[in-house]
Amino acid sequence: MVKLFSGRGFSGSIKITPGEFIQLRNIIYELSGIFLQDNRRFLVENRFAPRLSELKLKSYTDYIRYLKHERKGKTEELNMLTELITTNETSFFRDAPQLKAFRLYTLKELIDAGNKSGKREIKIWSAGCSSGEEPYTLAIILHEALKDNLRKWRIRITANDISTNVLNMAKKGVYTKYALRTTPAPIIAKYFTEKDNDIYHVNPEVKRLVSFGKINLNQERSIKLVPKSHVVFCRNVIIYFDKEMKKKVIAGFYNNLVDDGHLYIGHSESLHLITNTFKSKQHVGAISYRKI
């Protein structure tokens, strides 16, 4: 889950003017597709002021000029910009009703179809995977559903995020007990190893199913490189996009999905007024979407 920053923390002395905010907002939108409302101006000031001090810049105009024209270290700074505008908040087995719907409806359908046709293949895309809790959760659900038959299946979970830092965390597969706060105890015992006090490592058989990589959902060419998927998870991400960006991203998911593929978005998100290319299905406490 990608969450816009809350604004808590440093209170900087470098102020941002309305004009500077608009310029910086446009850069952020171009980079990530995230649109910052006018009421986020002072939160931007709060978050970015320490970075300007680190760079020894005296104003946001200097920082904007740096982002636009500085060649050395520009890529790294754009990565830093991503870190500054987002906060990643998630946990294993988050939103239990939705995961139950995935397990009992979508996954069951895929397994039944694969066993019937003999083409035992499941490809899942976790778009906006944050620090890895979601794709690893899906990998565990697949282990639980297929058990010893897992070796007969070709399973691929592609996990992407725009943040380099969270992807590095995800690849390590090391978590605190807090990240497991919504995880059943038997699952923790079976799929995690506690190597230090309250520090848990994802077991290798789970990690093997997941492939991590950086992606910007605002770049169509990047989305086109993602393998065709039976299921796309993009939960609690599109809520931060404007309507046009939402349409663009959902169209990318539609093109990525195989025929009759399934899409899961956050419980507070909706495709209403965004697209009519998916058919919704109501579950207990959750909604899933099918490509039509």
C-alpha positions in Angstrom: 0.0 0.0 0.0 1.2 3.5 -0.9 0.0 6.2 1.4 0.5 9.9 1.0 2.6 11.3 3.8 0.8 12.6 6.9 3.0 15.6 7.4 4.1 14.7 10.9 7.8 15.3 11.7 10.3 18.0 10.8 9.1 21.6 10.8 11.5 23.3 8.4 12.4 27.0 8.1 12.4 26.9 4.2 9.0 28.0 3.1 7.4 27.1 -0.2 5.5 29.7 -2.2 2.2 28.8 -4.1 4.0 29.1 -7.4 6.8 26.8 -6.2 4.3 24.3 -4.9 2.6 24.1 -8.3 5.9 23.6 -10.1 7.0 20.9 -7.7 3.5 19.3 -7.8 3.8 19.1 -11.6 7.1 17.3 -11.3 5.7 14.8 -8.8 2.7 14.2 -11.0 4.9 13.6 -14.1 7.1 11.3 -12.1 4.5 9.2 -10.3 1.0 10.1 -11.4 0.3 11.2 -7.8 -1.6 14.5 -7.7 -1.2 16.7 -4.6 -4.2 18.8 -3.7 -3.7 22.5 -2.8 -4.2 21.6 0.9 -1.0 19.5 0.8 1.2 22.6 0.3 2.4 22.9 3.9 2.8 19.1 4.2 5.2 19.3 1.2 7.0 22.1 3.0 7.2 20.0 6.1 8.6 16.9 4.4 11.0 18.5 1.9 12.7 21.2 4.0 15.2 18.7 5.6 16.2 17.5 2.1 16.8 21.1 0.9 19.0 21.7 3.9 21.0 18.5 3.2 21.6 19.8 -0.4 22.5 23.2 0.9 19.7 24.8 -1.2 18.1 28.0 0.0 14.7 27.8 -1.7 12.3 25.5 -3.4 13.1 27.3 -6.7 16.7 26.1 -6.3 15.4 22.6 -5.6 13.1 22.6 -8.7 16.0 23.9 -10.8 18.1 21.1 -9.4 15.5 18.5 -10.3 15.2 19.8 -13.8 18.8 20.5 -14.7 21.2 18.7 -12.4 22.7 15.8 -14.4 25.0 14.3 -11.8 22.8 12.4 -9.2 19.6 13.4 -10.8 18.2 9.8 -11.0 19.1 9.3 -7.3 17.4 12.5 -6.4 14.2 11.5 -8.3 14.2 8.3 -6.3 14.5 10.4 -3.1 11.6 12.5 -4.3 9.5 9.4 -4.5 10.4 8.5 -0.9 9.5 12.0 0.3 6.0 12.0 -1.2 4.9 8.5 -0.1 4.6 6.5 3.1 4.3 2.8 2.9 2.0 1.2 5.4 0.9 -2.4 5.2 1.0 -5.8 6.9 0.7 -9.5 6.1 -2.8 -10.8 5.5 -4.3 -7.3 5.5 -8.0 -7.0 4.5 -9.0 -10.6 5.4 -12.4 -10.5 3.6 -10.8 -9.6 0.3 -8.1 -12.3 0.7 -10.9 -14.8 1.5 -12.7 -13.8 -1.7 -9.5 -14.3 -3.7 -8.9 -17.7 -2.1 -12.4 -19.1 -2.3 -13.4 -17.5 -5.7 -10.6 -16.4 -7.9 -7.9 -18.9 -6.9 -10.3 -21.8 -6.8 -11.5 -21.0 -10.3 -7.9 -20.8 -11.6 -6.9 -24.1 -9.9 -10.0 -25.9 -11.2 -9.5 -24.6 -14.7 -5.8 -25.5 -14.7 -6.4 -29.0 -13.4 -9.1 -29.5 -16.1 -7.0 -28.2 -19.0 -3.7 -29.5 -17.8 -2.2 -26.0 -18.2 -1.3 -25.5 -14.6 -0.1 -21.9 -14.6 -1.0 -18.9 -12.4 0.5 -15.5 -12.9 -0.2 -12.7 -10.4 0.8 -9.1 -10.5 1.1 -7.2 -7.2 1.3 -3.5 -8.5 2.3 -1.2 -5.7 3.7 -4.0 -3.6 5.4 -1.7 -1.0 7.7 -3.6 1.3 6.5 -7.0 0.1 3.9 -8.1 2.6 1.2 -8.4 -0.1 3.0 -10.6 -2.6 4.4 -12.8 0.1 0.9 -13.2 1.5 -0.3 -14.3 -1.9 2.5 -16.7 -2.2 1.6 -18.2 1.2 -2.1 -18.5 0.1 -0.9 -20.4 -3.0 1.2 -22.8 -0.9 -1.8 -23.4 1.4 -4.2 -24.0 -1.5 -1.9 -26.2 -3.6 0.1 -27.9 -0.9 2.2 -30.8 -2.3 0.8 -30.2 -5.8 2.5 -26.8 -6.0 5.5 -28.4 -7.7 3.2 -29.3 -10.6 2.3 -25.7 -11.2 4.1 -22.8 -12.9 3.6 -20.0 -10.4 4.8 -16.4 -10.9 4.1 -13.5 -8.7 5.5 -10.2 -10.1 5.8 -7.6 -7.4 6.5 -3.9 -8.4 6.7 -0.6 -6.7 8.0 2.9 -7.5 10.1 3.1 -4.4 13.7 1.7 -4.4 13.9 1.6 -0.7 10.8 -0.5 0.0 11.8 -2.9 -2.8 15.2 -3.5 -1.2 13.3 -4.2 2.1 11.0 -6.6 0.3 13.7 -8.5 -1.4 15.3 -9.2 2.0 12.1 -10.6 3.4 12.9 -9.6 6.9 10.1 -8.2 9.1 9.3 -7.1 12.6 6.5 -8.7 14.6 4.3 -5.7 13.9 4.2 -6.5 10.2 2.7 -9.9 11.2 0.0 -8.4 13.5 -2.8 -9.6 11.2 -1.2 -13.0 10.4 -2.6 -16.2 12.0 -0.1 -17.8 14.4 0.0 -21.2 12.6 1.0 -19.4 9.4 3.8 -17.5 11.1 5.1 -20.8 12.5 4.9 -22.5 9.1 6.3 -19.9 6.7 8.6 -17.7 8.8 11.7 -18.2 10.8 12.4 -16.1 13.9 16.1 -15.6 13.8 16.3 -12.7 16.3 14.0 -11.5 19.0 10.8 -10.5 17.2 12.5 -10.4 13.8 11.1 -12.8 11.3 12.5 -14.0 8.0 10.2 -15.2 5.1 11.1 -18.9 4.4 12.8 -19.6 1.0 9.9 -21.6 -0.5 7.7 -18.5 -0.2 10.4 -16.1 -1.6 11.0 -18.3 -4.6 7.5 -17.5 -6.0 8.0 -13.8 -6.0 10.0 -11.6 -8.3 10.5 -7.9 -7.3 11.2 -5.0 -9.6 10.8 -1.2 -9.9 7.9 0.2 -11.9 6.2 3.5 -12.5 2.5 3.0 -13.2 2.6 6.4 -15.0 4.9 4.9 -17.7 3.0 2.7 -20.3 6.1 1.2 -21.6 7.0 -0.2 -18.2 3.5 -1.7 -17.7 3.8 -3.4 -21.1 6.9 -5.3 -19.9 5.0 -7.0 -17.1 4.0 -10.6 -18.0 0.4 -11.2 -18.8 -1.5 -11.9 -15.5 -4.4 -14.0 -14.4 -4.9 -11.7 -11.4 -3.8 -8.1 -10.7 -3.7 -6.7 -7.1 -3.4 -3.0 -6.8 -4.8 -2.1 -3.4 -4.9 1.4 -1.9 -2.9 3.0 -4.7 -5.2 4.5 -7.3 -7.0 6.5 -4.6 -4.1 8.9 -4.8 -4.4 9.5 -8.6 -6.6 12.0 -10.3 -9.3 10.7 -12.7 -7.2 10.7 -15.8 -4.4 8.9 -14.2 -6.8 6.3 -12.8 -8.2 5.7 -16.2 -4.7 5.3 -17.6 -3.6 2.8 -14.9 -6.7 0.8 -15.0 -6.5 0.6 -18.8 -2.9 -0.8 -18.3 -4.2 -3.4 -15.9 -6.9 -4.4 -18.4 -4.4 -4.8 -21.2 -2.1 -6.8 -18.9 -4.8 -9.3 -17.8 -5.6 -12.4 -19.7 -9.2 -12.9 -20.9 -11.6 -13.2 -17.9 -8.7 -12.1 -15.6 -9.4 -10.7 -12.2 -8.6 -7.4 -10.6 -8.5 -6.5 -6.9 -8.3 -2.9 -5.7 -8.6 -1.4 -2.2 -11.8 -1.7 -0.3 -12.2 2.1 -0.3 -11.5 2.4 -4.1 -14.0 2.0 -6.9 -14.0 1.7 -10.7 -17.2 3.7 -10.9 -17.0 6.4 -13.5 -13.5 5.2 -14.3 -14.1 2.3 -16.7 -16.9 -0.1 -17.9 -14.4 -2.8 -19.0 -14.7 -4.8 -15.8 -17.7 -6.6 -14.2 -17.8 -6.4 -10.4 -18.7 -9.3 -8.2 -19.9 -8.8 -4.6 -18.4 -11.0 -1.9 -18.9 -10.9 1.9 -17.1 -7.7 2.8 -15.2 -7.4 -0.5 -15.6 -6.7 -4.3 -13.6 -8.3 -7.1 -13.6 -7.3 -10.8 -13.4 -9.5 -13.9 -12.2 -8.3 -17.3 -14.9 -8.4 -19.9 
